[in-house]
């Protein structure tokens, strides 16, 4: 079981590193927005996996808060980009 947990930790760490790299080097704001959404999703997956491995639901409110932040963040970025596109026309 410890080998499986180590593989899961490595996979999550590699994914997080690649996502952070995309956030830093993203050529546009939309690339960075998508990468930040993916990072929030990855954090939610890590918390969900931790809940499943340790058989508890203590972090469920945190999962809900992260999901809400992700949705509201995506909406605000979409509105910002739409407003910016209207200004350039």
N, CA, C and O atoms as CSV, one atom per row, in Angstrom:
chain,resi,resn,atom,element,x,y,z
A,1,UNK,N,N,0.816,-1.200,0.000
A,1,UNK,CA,C,0.000,0.000,0.000
A,1,UNK,C,C,0.858,1.262,0.000
A,1,UNK,O,O,0.476,2.268,-0.597
A,2,UNK,N,N,2.009,1.219,0.660
A,2,UNK,CA,C,2.851,2.416,0.710
A,2,UNK,C,C,3.429,2.742,-0.664
A,2,UNK,O,O,3.669,3.912,-0.962
A,3,UNK,N,N,3.656,1.739,-1.505
A,3,UNK,CA,C,4.148,2.007,-2.859
A,3,UNK,C,C,3.086,2.727,-3.678
A,3,UNK,O,O,3.405,3.613,-4.471
A,4,UNK,N,N,1.837,2.352,-3.493
A,4,UNK,CA,C,0.746,3.012,-4.205
A,4,UNK,C,C,0.615,4.460,-3.736
A,4,UNK,O,O,0.444,5.363,-4.555
A,5,UNK,N,N,0.692,4.684,-2.431
A,5,UNK,CA,C,0.608,6.047,-1.908
A,5,UNK,C,C,1.770,6.906,-2.398
A,5,UNK,O,O,1.585,8.084,-2.703
A,6,UNK,N,N,2.951,6.331,-2.474
A,6,UNK,CA,C,4.105,7.065,-2.981
A,6,UNK,C,C,3.898,7.428,-4.450
A,6,UNK,O,O,4.216,8.541,-4.869
A,7,UNK,N,N,3.372,6.498,-5.219
A,7,UNK,CA,C,3.101,6.778,-6.636
A,7,UNK,C,C,2.049,7.876,-6.782
A,7,UNK,O,O,2.160,8.728,-7.664
A,8,UNK,N,N,1.041,7.860,-5.933
A,8,UNK,CA,C,0.010,8.900,-5.975
A,8,UNK,C,C,0.599,10.254,-5.617
A,8,UNK,O,O,0.308,11.255,-6.272
A,9,UNK,N,N,1.434,10.289,-4.573
A,9,UNK,CA,C,2.069,11.552,-4.179
A,9,UNK,C,C,2.951,12.100,-5.300
A,9,UNK,O,O,2.946,13.302,-5.568
A,10,UNK,N,N,3.696,11.231,-5.942
A,10,UNK,CA,C,4.583,11.661,-7.036
A,10,UNK,C,C,3.758,12.180,-8.211
A,10,UNK,O,O,4.096,13.205,-8.802
A,11,UNK,N,N,2.687,11.485,-8.546
A,11,UNK,CA,C,1.836,11.916,-9.665
A,11,UNK,C,C,1.210,13.281,-9.386
A,11,UNK,O,O,1.189,14.146,-10.262
A,12,UNK,N,N,0.704,13.475,-8.182
A,12,UNK,CA,C,0.120,14.769,-7.823
A,12,UNK,C,C,1.182,15.871,-7.812
A,12,UNK,O,O,0.908,16.993,-8.238
A,13,UNK,N,N,2.372,15.568,-7.337
A,13,UNK,CA,C,3.436,16.573,-7.289
A,13,UNK,C,C,3.887,16.967,-8.689
A,13,UNK,O,O,4.102,18.149,-8.957
A,14,UNK,N,N,4.033,16.001,-9.578
A,14,UNK,CA,C,4.429,16.304,-10.953
A,14,UNK,C,C,3.350,17.130,-11.640
A,14,UNK,O,O,3.653,18.100,-12.334
A,15,UNK,N,N,2.094,16.746,-11.447
A,15,UNK,CA,C,0.993,17.506,-12.047
A,15,UNK,C,C,0.970,18.937,-11.523
A,15,UNK,O,O,0.786,19.877,-12.296
A,16,UNK,N,N,1.155,19.109,-10.225
A,16,UNK,CA,C,1.152,20.459,-9.650
A,16,UNK,C,C,2.308,21.287,-10.185
A,16,UNK,O,O,2.138,22.472,-10.470
A,17,UNK,N,N,3.476,20.682,-10.325
A,17,UNK,CA,C,4.625,21.414,-10.850
A,17,UNK,C,C,4.383,21.860,-12.295
A,17,UNK,O,O,4.725,22.983,-12.667
A,18,UNK,N,N,3.796,20.982,-13.105
A,18,UNK,CA,C,3.511,21.355,-14.488
A,18,UNK,C,C,2.448,22.447,-14.573
A,18,UNK,O,O,2.523,23.329,-15.429
A,19,UNK,N,N,1.468,22.384,-13.690
A,19,UNK,CA,C,0.418,23.408,-13.694
A,19,UNK,C,C,0.984,24.756,-13.263
A,19,UNK,O,O,0.667,25.781,-13.866
A,20,UNK,N,N,1.809,24.764,-12.238
A,20,UNK,CA,C,2.421,26.025,-11.788
A,20,UNK,C,C,3.317,26.585,-12.888
A,20,UNK,O,O,3.371,27.799,-13.088
A,21,UNK,N,N,4.015,25.711,-13.597
A,21,UNK,CA,C,4.838,26.170,-14.720
A,21,UNK,C,C,3.969,26.845,-15.776
A,21,UNK,O,O,4.360,27.873,-16.329
A,22,UNK,N,N,2.793,26.282,-16.062
A,22,UNK,CA,C,1.895,26.882,-17.048
A,22,UNK,C,C,1.353,28.222,-16.551
A,22,UNK,O,O,1.179,29.150,-17.340
A,23,UNK,N,N,1.090,28.328,-15.265
A,23,UNK,CA,C,0.607,29.597,-14.716
A,23,UNK,C,C,1.683,30.674,-14.858
A,23,UNK,O,O,1.373,31.818,-15.191
A,24,UNK,N,N,2.925,30.321,-14.611
A,24,UNK,CA,C,4.016,31.286,-14.681
A,24,UNK,C,C,4.325,31.673,-16.121
A,24,UNK,O,O,4.534,32.851,-16.408
A,25,UNK,N,N,4.359,30.707,-17.028
A,25,UNK,CA,C,4.803,30.979,-18.394
A,25,UNK,C,C,3.668,31.124,-19.398
A,25,UNK,O,O,3.925,31.309,-20.588
A,26,UNK,N,N,2.428,31.046,-18.950
A,26,UNK,CA,C,1.302,31.132,-19.879
A,26,UNK,C,C,1.355,32.381,-20.717
A,26,UNK,O,O,1.510,33.477,-20.178
A,27,UNK,N,N,1.229,32.245,-22.039
A,27,UNK,CA,C,1.336,33.444,-22.871
A,27,UNK,C,C,0.148,34.394,-22.744
A,27,UNK,O,O,0.295,35.590,-22.995
A,28,UNK,N,N,-1.004,33.899,-22.368
A,28,UNK,CA,C,-2.159,34.794,-22.257
A,28,UNK,C,C,-2.833,34.612,-20.898
A,28,UNK,O,O,-2.554,33.664,-20.164
A,29,UNK,N,N,-3.713,35.535,-20.593
A,29,UNK,CA,C,-4.427,35.454,-19.323
A,29,UNK,C,C,-5.387,34.269,-19.305
A,29,UNK,O,O,-5.658,33.703,-18.246
A,30,UNK,N,N,-5.896,33.896,-20.465
A,30,UNK,CA,C,-6.794,32.748,-20.513
A,30,UNK,C,C,-6.049,31.444,-20.221
A,30,UNK,O,O,-6.591,30.552,-19.569
A,31,UNK,N,N,-4.807,31.331,-20.703
A,31,UNK,CA,C,-3.998,30.152,-20.370
A,31,UNK,C,C,-3.760,30.070,-18.866
A,31,UNK,O,O,-3.837,28.995,-18.271
A,32,UNK,N,N,-3.475,31.199,-18.274
A,32,UNK,CA,C,-3.255,31.225,-16.825
A,32,UNK,C,C,-4.537,30.921,-16.065
A,32,UNK,O,O,-4.497,30.261,-15.026
A,33,UNK,N,N,-5.675,31.393,-16.565
A,33,UNK,CA,C,-6.957,31.129,-15.911
A,33,UNK,C,C,-7.309,29.647,-15.961
A,33,UNK,O,O,-7.760,29.076,-14.968
A,34,UNK,N,N,-7.103,29.035,-17.108
A,34,UNK,CA,C,-7.381,27.601,-17.228
A,34,UNK,C,C,-6.441,26.818,-16.326
A,34,UNK,O,O,-6.865,25.866,-15.671
A,35,UNK,N,N,-5.178,27.202,-16.281
A,35,UNK,CA,C,-4.220,26.502,-15.427
A,35,UNK,C,C,-4.578,26.659,-13.953
A,35,UNK,O,O,-4.425,25.715,-13.178
A,36,UNK,N,N,-5.050,27.830,-13.561
A,36,UNK,CA,C,-5.437,28.001,-12.157
A,36,UNK,C,C,-6.676,27.182,-11.826
A,36,UNK,O,O,-6.798,26.671,-10.712
A,37,UNK,N,N,-7.599,27.049,-12.780
A,37,UNK,CA,C,-8.752,26.171,-12.561
A,37,UNK,C,C,-8.316,24.719,-12.419
A,37,UNK,O,O,-8.830,23.985,-11.575
A,38,UNK,N,N,-7.377,24.319,-13.242
A,38,UNK,CA,C,-6.868,22.949,-13.154
A,38,UNK,C,C,-6.139,22.740,-11.831
A,38,UNK,O,O,-6.234,21.667,-11.234
A,39,UNK,N,N,-5.411,23.758,-11.367
A,39,UNK,CA,C,-4.730,23.638,-10.072
A,39,UNK,C,C,-5.734,23.495,-8.933
A,39,UNK,O,O,-5.533,22.691,-8.023
A,40,UNK,N,N,-6.808,24.270,-8.982
A,40,UNK,CA,C,-7.847,24.117,-7.955
A,40,UNK,C,C,-8.481,22.731,-8.016
A,40,UNK,O,O,-8.779,22.134,-6.982
A,41,UNK,N,N,-8.685,22.228,-9.216
A,41,UNK,CA,C,-9.233,20.877,-9.368
A,41,UNK,C,C,-8.265,19.838,-8.819
A,41,UNK,O,O,-8.682,18.865,-8.191
A,42,UNK,N,N,-6.984,20.041,-9.053
A,42,UNK,CA,C,-5.983,19.122,-8.516
A,42,UNK,C,C,-5.971,19.149,-6.990
A,42,UNK,O,O,-5.857,18.102,-6.352
A,43,UNK,N,N,-6.088,20.324,-6.409
A,43,UNK,CA,C,-6.151,20.431,-4.947
A,43,UNK,C,C,-7.383,19.701,-4.423
A,43,UNK,O,O,-7.322,19.020,-3.399
A,44,UNK,N,N,-8.497,19.847,-5.130
A,44,UNK,CA,C,-9.703,19.137,-4.722
A,44,UNK,C,C,-9.512,17.622,-4.818
A,44,UNK,O,O,-9.978,16.882,-3.952
A,45,UNK,N,N,-8.835,17.165,-5.859
A,45,UNK,CA,C,-8.555,15.732,-5.993
A,45,UNK,C,C,-7.640,15.232,-4.885
A,45,UNK,O,O,-7.838,14.136,-4.360
A,46,UNK,N,N,-6.648,16.025,-4.531
A,46,UNK,CA,C,-5.739,15.636,-3.437
A,46,UNK,C,C,-6.513,15.531,-2.126
A,46,UNK,O,O,-6.338,14.573,-1.373
A,47,UNK,N,N,-7.367,16.515,-1.852
A,47,UNK,CA,C,-8.159,16.462,-0.620
A,47,UNK,C,C,-9.136,15.300,-0.629
A,47,UNK,O,O,-9.339,14.643,0.392
A,48,UNK,N,N,-9.739,15.046,-1.776
A,48,UNK,CA,C,-10.643,13.899,-1.884
A,48,UNK,C,C,-9.927,12.572,-1.699
A,48,UNK,O,O,-10.445,11.667,-1.047
A,49,UNK,N,N,-8.735,12.457,-2.273
A,49,UNK,CA,C,-7.951,11.233,-2.090
A,49,UNK,C,C,-7.541,11.065,-0.637
A,49,UNK,O,O,-7.560,9.957,-0.101
A,50,UNK,N,N,-7.170,12.173,-0.002
A,50,UNK,CA,C,-6.796,12.100,1.419
A,50,UNK,C,C,-7.988,11.681,2.270
A,50,UNK,O,O,-7.835,10.917,3.222
A,51,UNK,N,N,-9.166,12.175,1.933
A,51,UNK,CA,C,-10.365,11.769,2.680
A,51,UNK,C,C,-10.653,10.290,2.472
A,51,UNK,O,O,-11.029,9.595,3.416
A,52,UNK,N,N,-10.483,9.803,1.257
A,52,UNK,CA,C,-10.752,8.388,0.973
A,52,UNK,C,C,-9.723,7.482,1.647
A,52,UNK,O,O,-10.071,6.417,2.157
A,53,UNK,N,N,-8.468,7.899,1.651
A,53,UNK,CA,C,-7.415,7.068,2.248
A,53,UNK,C,C,-7.574,7.002,3.763
A,53,UNK,O,O,-7.421,5.933,4.355
A,54,UNK,N,N,-7.882,8.146,4.402
A,54,UNK,CA,C,-7.969,8.191,5.862
A,54,UNK,C,C,-9.379,7.979,6.411
A,54,UNK,O,O,-9.587,8.036,7.623
A,55,UNK,N,N,-10.346,7.735,5.530
A,55,UNK,CA,C,-11.724,7.413,5.930
A,55,UNK,C,C,-12.342,8.477,6.840
A,55,UNK,O,O,-12.778,8.176,7.951
A,56,UNK,N,N,-12.375,9.720,6.359
A,56,UNK,CA,C,-13.027,10.789,7.116
A,56,UNK,C,C,-13.645,11.790,6.151
A,56,UNK,O,O,-13.406,11.732,4.945
A,57,UNK,N,N,-14.431,12.696,6.682
A,57,UNK,CA,C,-15.065,13.736,5.856
A,57,UNK,C,C,-14.835,15.123,6.455
A,57,UNK,O,O,-15.626,16.035,6.213
A,58,UNK,N,N,-13.796,15.289,7.210
A,58,UNK,CA,C,-13.537,16.574,7.865
A,58,UNK,C,C,-13.199,17.687,6.887
A,58,UNK,O,O,-13.453,18.856,7.179
A,59,UNK,N,N,-12.636,17.357,5.743
A,59,UNK,CA,C,-12.245,18.398,4.796
A,59,UNK,C,C,-13.302,18.661,3.725
A,59,UNK,O,O,-13.032,19.370,2.756
A,60,UNK,N,N,-14.474,18.113,3.884
A,60,UNK,CA,C,-15.541,18.348,2.912
A,60,UNK,C,C,-15.937,19.823,2.806
A,60,UNK,O,O,-16.135,20.297,1.688
A,61,UNK,N,N,-16.065,20.580,3.910
A,61,UNK,CA,C,-16.344,22.019,3.755
A,61,UNK,C,C,-15.262,22.758,2.979
A,61,UNK,O,O,-15.559,23.686,2.226
A,62,UNK,N,N,-14.024,22.357,3.157
A,62,UNK,CA,C,-12.933,22.973,2.413
A,62,UNK,C,C,-13.066,22.683,0.918
A,62,UNK,O,O,-12.789,23.549,0.088
A,63,UNK,N,N,-13.484,21.476,0.579
A,63,UNK,CA,C,-13.716,21.145,-0.828
A,63,UNK,C,C,-14.804,22.027,-1.433
A,63,UNK,O,O,-14.676,22.486,-2.568
A,64,UNK,N,N,-15.854,22.259,-0.687
A,64,UNK,CA,C,-16.933,23.112,-1.182
A,64,UNK,C,C,-16.473,24.556,-1.366
A,64,UNK,O,O,-16.851,25.204,-2.342
A,65,UNK,N,N,-15.674,25.057,-0.454
A,65,UNK,CA,C,-15.155,26.416,-0.570
A,65,UNK,C,C,-14.240,26.541,-1.784
A,65,UNK,O,O,-14.317,27.525,-2.520
A,66,UNK,N,N,-13.379,25.555,-1.996
A,66,UNK,CA,C,-12.472,25.586,-3.144
A,66,UNK,C,C,-13.267,25.534,-4.444
A,66,UNK,O,O,-12.929,26.226,-5.405
A,67,UNK,N,N,-14.316,24.725,-4.481
A,67,UNK,CA,C,-15.154,24.662,-5.686
A,67,UNK,C,C,-15.824,25.998,-5.958
A,67,UNK,O,O,-15.887,26.435,-7.107
A,68,UNK,N,N,-16.323,26.649,-4.921
A,68,UNK,CA,C,-16.969,27.954,-5.098
A,68,UNK,C,C,-15.970,29.003,-5.568
A,68,UNK,O,O,-16.285,29.809,-6.443
A,69,UNK,N,N,-14.779,29.001,-5.001
A,69,UNK,CA,C,-13.745,29.955,-5.423
A,69,UNK,C,C,-13.391,29.731,-6.894
A,69,UNK,O,O,-13.199,30.688,-7.643
A,70,UNK,N,N,-13.308,28.475,-7.297
A,70,UNK,CA,C,-12.999,28.177,-8.690
A,70,UNK,C,C,-14.062,28.677,-9.643
A,70,UNK,O,O,-13.745,29.251,-10.685
A,71,UNK,N,N,-15.313,28.467,-9.298
A,71,UNK,CA,C,-16.412,28.918,-10.158
A,71,UNK,C,C,-16.443,30.441,-10.234
A,71,UNK,O,O,-16.516,31.008,-11.324
A,72,UNK,N,N,-16.388,31.101,-9.086
A,72,UNK,CA,C,-16.451,32.559,-9.082
A,72,UNK,C,C,-15.218,33.175,-9.744
A,72,UNK,O,O,-15.323,34.214,-10.396
A,73,UNK,N,N,-14.074,32.557,-9.585
A,73,UNK,CA,C,-12.872,33.046,-10.246
A,73,UNK,C,C,-12.969,32.932,-11.754
A,73,UNK,O,O,-12.574,33.846,-12.477
A,74,UNK,N,N,-13.488,31.822,-12.227
A,74,UNK,CA,C,-13.652,31.645,-13.676
A,74,UNK,C,C,-14.636,32.650,-14.246
A,74,UNK,O,O,-14.407,33.205,-15.321
A,75,UNK,N,N,-15.719,32.886,-13.540
A,75,UNK,CA,C,-16.710,33.852,-14.007
A,75,UNK,C,C,-16.116,35.256,-14.056
A,75,UNK,O,O,-16.330,35.988,-15.022
A,76,UNK,N,N,-15.380,35.630,-13.030
A,76,UNK,CA,C,-14.816,36.987,-13.012
A,76,UNK,C,C,-13.756,37.165,-14.092
A,76,UNK,O,O,-13.675,38.236,-14.694
A,77,UNK,N,N,-12.954,36.158,-14.348
A,77,UNK,CA,C,-11.951,36.262,-15.411
A,77,UNK,C,C,-12.628,36.336,-16.775
A,77,UNK,O,O,-12.199,37.095,-17.644
A,78,UNK,N,N,-13.688,35.546,-16.965
A,78,UNK,CA,C,-14.415,35.599,-18.239
A,78,UNK,C,C,-15.035,36.979,-18.459
A,78,UNK,O,O,-15.011,37.500,-19.574
A,79,UNK,N,N,-15.580,37.563,-17.414
A,79,UNK,CA,C,-16.159,38.909,-17.548
A,79,UNK,C,C,-15.070,39.945,-17.839
A,79,UNK,O,O,-15.278,40.858,-18.639
A,80,UNK,N,N,-13.907,39.804,-17.189
A,80,UNK,CA,C,-12.799,40.721,-17.421
A,80,UNK,C,C,-12.315,40.644,-18.866
A,80,UNK,O,O,-12.085,41.672,-19.502
A,81,UNK,N,N,-12.163,39.432,-19.380
A,81,UNK,CA,C,-11.688,39.258,-20.752
A,81,UNK,C,C,-12.736,39.754,-21.742
A,81,UNK,O,O,-12.388,40.359,-22.756
A,82,UNK,N,N,-14.010,39.508,-21.462
A,82,UNK,CA,C,-15.068,39.989,-22.354
A,82,UNK,C,C,-15.099,41.513,-22.377
A,82,UNK,O,O,-15.271,42.109,-23.441
A,83,UNK,N,N,-14.937,42.141,-21.242
A,83,UNK,CA,C,-14.920,43.601,-21.178
A,83,UNK,C,C,-13.691,44.156,-21.896
A,83,UNK,O,O,-13.767,45.191,-22.556
A,84,UNK,N,N,-12.566,43.469,-21.765
A,84,UNK,CA,C,-11.349,43.903,-22.427
A,84,UNK,C,C,-11.499,43.783,-23.940
A,84,UNK,O,O,-11.004,44.642,-24.670
A,85,UNK,N,N,-12.173,42.734,-24.432
A,85,UNK,CA,C,-12.406,42.573,-25.856
A,85,UNK,C,C,-13.331,43.668,-26.392
A,85,UNK,O,O,-13.143,44.130,-27.518
A,86,UNK,N,N,-14.313,44.084,-25.617
A,86,UNK,CA,C,-15.209,45.140,-26.058
A,86,UNK,C,C,-14.474,46.480,-26.181
A,86,UNK,O,O,-14.786,47.286,-27.057
A,87,UNK,N,N,-13.510,46.707,-25.310
A,87,UNK,CA,C,-12.754,47.958,-25.344
A,87,UNK,C,C,-11.865,48.061,-26.578
A,87,UNK,O,O,-11.605,49.160,-27.067
A,88,UNK,N,N,-11.399,46.927,-27.079
A,88,UNK,CA,C,-10.487,46.946,-28.232
A,88,UNK,C,C,-11.233,47.088,-29.552
A,88,UNK,O,O,-10.611,47.397,-30.568
A,89,UNK,N,N,-12.537,46.874,-29.570
A,89,UNK,CA,C,-13.307,46.968,-30.827
A,89,UNK,C,C,-13.661,48.372,-31.162
A,89,UNK,O,O,-14.304,48.619,-32.182
